[in-house]
Amino acid sequence: MEDESAHGVGEGFLALPEAERHSRRWGTVCLADTDGIPLPIRGVPAGAAGALTAALLPDTDGITLPLKRELLGVGAVFTEKASARGCESTGVGVRPANGRLTDWLFVPSVGRLLGRRVLLEVHIAWPACTCGFLATPGDCDLGAP
């Protein structure tokens, strides 16, 4: 059965936008082709609460294995204009609910997958909070008696 909450947003080589390298925020990633030229990100459910994952895709060895998803981060999904190798790009990321200023994504996971061919997905959180993901704790009545 296919995961209905998963939204494929792109396939390519995982890259870090130039601004992320300079700010060390580790808040967004982007995708690139084999030459490092940015690829489009599509269908991102911006503003939704969710998880950003990357599944390592097989290279050209022809071996087909089940996709193993790696969690890149959890929070409010967003996109922003980015630059990679001097070309305009779109970065996708998640803004954590705790308000921290850096390490929005899991640095070891992103680092392990940088430069590797991946399927990038956003998984919408369930159940969804109707009052907005970044509401102050106590404002959300989800699950309240």
N, C-alpha and C positions, 0 to 999 in steps of 0.2 A: 504494500500500500504506500502510495506517495504521500509525503509530508505536505499537507495543504497549506501550512503556515509558512513554508519556505518560498522565497522569491529569489530566483536566480537573477543577479544584477550584472553579471559579466563573467567572461572567461579570458584569461591571459596570464601574463607573468606579473606576480604581485610586486608592486613598487611603492615607495614612500614619496609623497610629494615633497618638493624642495623646501617648502615652508615648514613642514614637519621636522625635517632634518635640522633646520636652523633654530626652531623654537623648542625642540625636544618635547613637544606636547604629546606626541604619539597619539594623535586623535583621528587621523584619517589614513586611508590607503587608496591607491589607484591601481589600474591595470595597464600593462604595456604589451606591445608586440615583441617579437624576437629581437628587433633593433632598438628597443627601449622607447619607441614612440607611443604616447598614451593612447589607450583604447577607450571608447565610450562606455559609460556606466548607464544602465537603463533600468527603468521600473523600480526605483528605490522608493519604498513607502515612507517618505520623510515625515517625521513627527511621531511615528508609531513607536511604541515600546517594543524592543526586540533584541535579538542577538545577531551579531555579524560573525559569519563563519567563512572559512576557506577550506575547500576540499582539494587536496593535491591530486592533479590529473596525471595519468601516465604519460611519459614522454613518447617518443616514437618507437619504443621497443615492442609495441603490439600486445603487451600483456594487459589483460583486462581484469582488474581487481575491483571489489566494491569500494565506493568512495568512503574515505575516512575524513569526516569533518573535524576541523580544529577551530575551537572558539577563539575569536579575535577580540571580542568585547561585548558588553551588555549595556543597554541604556536607550536613550531617545535617538532614533536613527535620523541622520542628516546627511546632506551633501553640501559641498562648497567648491567654488572655483579653486583650481590648483594649477601648479606648473610642474612639469617633469621634463627634464632635458631640454628646457627652453620652449616647450610646446604647452599650449593651454590644455588643461585636463580637468576632470572632475574627481574630487576625492569623496569617498564615502566613509562614514564613521558612526560612532555611537557616543552620546554625551552621557556620562554616568550621573545618576541621581544624587550622589553625595557631594557634588560641587567641586571635586578636586580639579586642579589646574593642569596636571600632567598625567601621563600614563592612562589615558582614556581607553586605549587598547592594551591588550596583554603583550607587553614588549617581547617576552621570550617566544611567544607564538608567532608574532609578526616577523621577528628576526629570523626564525627558523624557516619561514616560508618566502622571505624576500628573494626575488629572482626566480622563483619556482612557478611552474604553470599550475594555475588553480582555477576552480570554479568558485566565485564569490557569491554568497547568498546572505539574505536577511531573513531571519525567522521571527515572525510576529509573535509576541508574547501572548499567552492565553491563560486565563481570561483577560480580555483587554479592559483597561481602566477607562471609563468614559469621561472622567473628570480631567484627564490630561496627565501624562506621565510624570511631569515635573512638579506636580502639586505638592504642597507642604504636607508632611506626614500628618494624618488625622483628618485631612480634607477629603480624602477618598473614602467613600462608603462601601467600596467593593468588599464583599465578604462580611459586612457588618450585620449583627443579628437583627 
